[in-house]
Every structure is written in structure tokens, then in C-alpha cells.
Amino acid sequence: MYSLNSLSEDLNLKLTSQPESHSIVGGEYFELQVFPTNKNITLLDPNNQLIIDKNYDNETFEELIDVNGLKQFSANLIRFKFNPDSSTTPSFEFLGYGLKGIKLTHITVSNTTDGIFKGNISGLDYFLNTDANHPTNPDTVLIIMILIVMVMSVMMLLRQALMTEL
């Protein structure tokens, strides 16, 4: 089990598999859950590389069907396996927005063979202010720039007025 929880702020997260073939182990499946429980995560799997247990019975895993032209499935907890009929390099992704945490559980019924999931978790659309003294609001930056231009224009007018008097 891998868990990232109690994050200090809501994050948008993406989970992908590393681009290498997965060795399927008999009786193996995974559960991906997000927190808080009123949030969902969406699986985008255009090549049906995963099969999903939509009724959570640990037995009926099925390929995704097209929804508005995309093979997708959303839930708070997604139970999945690698599709034994797929031989392509994994390209699926899980996307979740406004999350406080995420948990990936790897279940193997077989005690004789270890299963491995090689994945990557990354943040999406993360706001990072690397200059603590800089205003974070772009409207504020624009207003400050306009004020600076106005002050410079007034200073130039005053200078011209003083030059003509001398």
C-alpha cells in the first residue's frame, strides 16, 4: 500500500504507469482511492489496458466503454487489473482534482509471487509563487505597472515644464 494523505492543501494529482510492460500475477488487482471521500478520480484508458471491477465483487472485471468518445471511469475508489489481452505499453492515466490524499493498494491472492506496480504521481496545475514579495494576483501586477507608467509620464511632463521655464 502506498498512501499520500493529510496534504496541507488541496492538490490536483495524476497517476500514470511507467512506460514498460507489466508482468501480470494471478489473483492480482489494485485499488486506487482518493480523499476526501466526496471526491472522485477519473481513469482515462483509451487502449483498454486496464479492466475495472465496477460492482466491487472482486470477480467481474471488464473493459471500459466509450463515454462521450472517451474510455473513462470515475469513482472515489477504482478497483482495477491490467488487461491480459493488452500487450501495448501502458498509457492510461488517473486524474483527480482538489484532493487531500490518495491511496494505492496492491492486492495479490498468490503468496508465492510478488506483484509490482511501477507508477508515477505528479501534481497538475499547481500554483507556485517562487517570489514571496511578488503579488500573486496578475490584476494587481497590471495595476502597479499602469501606475508606474502614469507616474513616469507625470514626471516627464513636469521636467518638460521646468525646462521651458528656464
N, C-alpha and C positions, 0 to 999 in steps of 0.2 A: 504494500500500500504506500502510495505517495500522496502527501497532503500539503497544501498551502492554505492556511486558514488564518483567521483573525487579522487580515490585512488592515493596515491603518487607514486606507481609503479604498473606495470602490475602484476596481480595475476592470478593463476590458482585456480578456485573455484569449489566446489562440493556442490550441494544442494540435500538433502535427506529428506524424510518424517520421522517423529519419528515412531518407530515400534509399532503403535497402530492403530486400525481401525478408519477410517474417517467417520463421520456422514454426509452423502450427504444431501445437502439442495437444494430444487428445484430451478432451474434457476441459479445455482452457476457455475462459471468457474474461471479459473486463467490464468494470463498472466505472463510469465517469459521472460524478455528482458535483453540483455547484451549490454555493451558499451565498446568500440566504436561500431557504427552500422555496421562496416565492419567485425565484429567478430560474430561467431556463438556459440551456446550452444547445446550440444547433450543430448538427452534423451535416456537413456538405460532402457528399461522396459520389461524384459524377461517374465513376467507373465501377461502382458496387464492389469495392474492395473489402467492405465490412458487411456483416449481416447482423441484424438487430433483433433483440427479444422485446418486441413491443408490448406483450402482455405479461412480461416478467415471470414466466413459468420455468425458466432455465432450460427449456426444451425447444421452443418454437422460435428459431432464429430465421429471419427472412431478409431478402434484399429490399432496398428502398425502392419506392415507386416515384415517378415524376410528380412533383407538386409545382405547378406554375413553371414547368420547364426545367426544374432543378430536382436532383435527387437529394432530399433533405429530410431531417427528422429533428424535432425539438422536444425536450423534456428536461425536468430537473435532474433526473438520473437516466443515463443511457447505458443499457447493457448490450455489449457487442462482442463479436468474434471476428477474426479475419476470415474472409470468404475463401473456402478451399478451392473454389472454381476460378479464382482470380490469380493470375500469375504476373500481373504488372507491378511495377514499383509503386509503393503506397503514395497517394497524392491527396487523400482525404484530409479534412480539417474540421476541428470543433471550434466554434466561436461562441463566446459568452460576454455579455456587456453588463457593467455595473455590479461586478461580483466582489464579495468579501472573502471568498475562498473556493478552492477546487480540490477534489479528492479523486485519485485514480486507484482503483483496487484491481489487482490481478488475481484471478481465482483459477487454480488448477486442481482438478479432481485427482489426477495422477500424482502419486507421491514419489514416483521413480524418475520423472523427467522434469527438469526445471523449465519454466517458460520465461521468456524475456520480452519486454516491450521497450523499444528504443524510441523515445519521443522527445519533442521539444516543446517547451512552454514559452510563449513570448507575450509581451504586452502590446496592445493596439491603441492607437490614438491617445497616447499618454502625454499629458501636458507637463512639460519640464521647464521651469524657469531657472536657467543657469545663472542669471544675474539678479540677485536678490534686491538690488537697488532699482531695477528697471520696472516700470509699471507693467502689470500683466494684461491690462486691457488695451487692445490696439486703438480703441477710440481715444483713450487718454493720450497715447503717444501722438496721434494725429492732432489733437487739440494743442498739445505742447508745441509741436512743430509749427502749427499755424501761428501761435502766439509769438514764437521766436522770430518768424518771418515778419510779423507785424511790427515787433519792437525794432528789428533791424531796419525796416522801411521808415519808421518814425525817426530813428537815429540818422539815417541818410538825409531825410528832409530837413532835420534840424541843422545838420552840418552844412547842407547847401544854403540854408537861410543865413547861417553865421558867415559863411564865405562871401555871400553877396553883400553883407553889411560892411565887411572890412574892405 
